[in-house]
Amino acid sequence: MKLLRHGETGREKPGILDADGRIRDLSGHVTDIAGETLTPDGLARLKAIDPASLPLVEGSPRLGPCVGQVGKFICIGLNYSDHAAETGATVPPEPVMFMKPTSAIVGPNDTVRIPRKSVKTDWEVELGVVIGKTAKYVSEAEALDHVAGYCVINDVSEREFQLERHGTWDKGKCCDTFGPTGPWLVTRDEIADPQDLSMWLEVDGKRYQDGSTRTMVYGVAFLVSYLSQFMSLHPGDIISTGTPPGVGMGQKPPLYLKAGQEMRLGIAGLGEQRQLTEAD
């Protein structure tokens, strides 16, 4: 299934794509693509519904973040060996973990606002993992049983805030609009291998990132297990798993976003995003 949320910001309705790629409204069955809806039982109930029986959503509505009411937005840094190399960093002996606030989450095609005093706003296409079953101290072998599905994330980052303003990375990761998520949540049964997905990102029509989840240092199953040793993961929590090479910081010379540009990005089987940038 491809689950989504459509409508005005803060008033999104749950939906599903039908076999023809049209949006069908799920409001008569669930209140949101969140929480209990993402559990194995919740997804089984949705799977039993014939999308053709649902109301058709006319026109081209705004797509919201594909998951609502997110509790935790957990990110993994330096998780692609080729990306670590381009930034001059060393692959860490354990995953680097940081958090984005849920206030950073926006829809897949919403505007990305460049923060005031920013000089190094950067792009990062990433595989998002959405939790569907509470995970605490789970083994790597059991980890994928706790995943509801996958989505595209743009982990927008302000590198000066992140790396030059002292303290943790969070300063450069937390800004409003720095977490476009979607367009849809693709349930786990539709993705044969999350470690074999091509991914790409373009700025103003030029492709900068052209990678694959094959080069992840720590795979999805390992990350879910690893994070569950430190915290409980709950349905609707999102893990953003790192980015392949081609970020602006890695260009020679470095290249960063300015107002008035367009980002397009996508992951095989998970859809595409498009964002315009503007000054905050």
C-alpha positions, 0 to 999 in steps of 0.5 A: 500500500501507498498511504498518504495525507492530503489537504491543507497544512494541519488539516490533512486527511488520510488517503491511499493511492489506488492501482491507477495512481489516484488518491482515494480518501480513507477518512471514513475508516481512519482518522490519520496515518499515525499511531494505531493505524500503522500497527500490524493490525491497523495496516491489515485492516486497511489492506482489506479495503478495496481502494476502488470503493473509497471516495476519489479525491479530485484535482491535485491536492497538497500532499502533507507529510505521509505520517502524522503525529510523529513522536520521534524524528531520529536521524543517523549521520555519516551512514554512507561510506562514500558520503563520509569520504567526500566530507573528510569524515571518518566512518564512526565505529557506531552510528551517529544519532541526532534528533530533528524536532517534529516542527521541522516536518513538512510535506514533500512538495512544501517550500523549504525556508532558508534560515536567517543568517544562513550561508550553508544550507545543504540538501540530503536525500535519505531513506525514511523508516517508519515504525509500526510496532513498539520496539525495545531491546529487539534483535537485528533478526526481529527488527524489520518486523517492527517496521511499518514502511518506508518513505523519502526524506530530505534531511535539509541541513545548515552546515555552519550551524551544524559544524561551526557553532559548537555543541551538537549537530542539532542546531543545523538540523532543527530549522523549520521546514528542514524535514520534507517527508513523503510523498507516501508511506510505502508499506514494508511488504512492497519493498523487497530489500531496503538495502537495494534502493537507488536514490537521487537528488537534483538542484535546478535540474542538475543531478548532484546525488545519485546513490544507493542504499547498498552503500549504507554502513549500518542497514535498516535492521541494524539501526532499528535494533541499535536504537531500540537499545537506547529508547523505545520506538513507537508506531509513527516514529521516523528514522532517517538513515543517512545520505549518499555522496553528492551533498553541497558541502562535498562539491569542489568548491562547496555549493549551498542553496539560495532562495529561488532554487528548486530541489527534486529528489526521489527513491526507487519505489518510494516516489519523488519530492519537489521543493522550492526554496525561499528566505525565512 
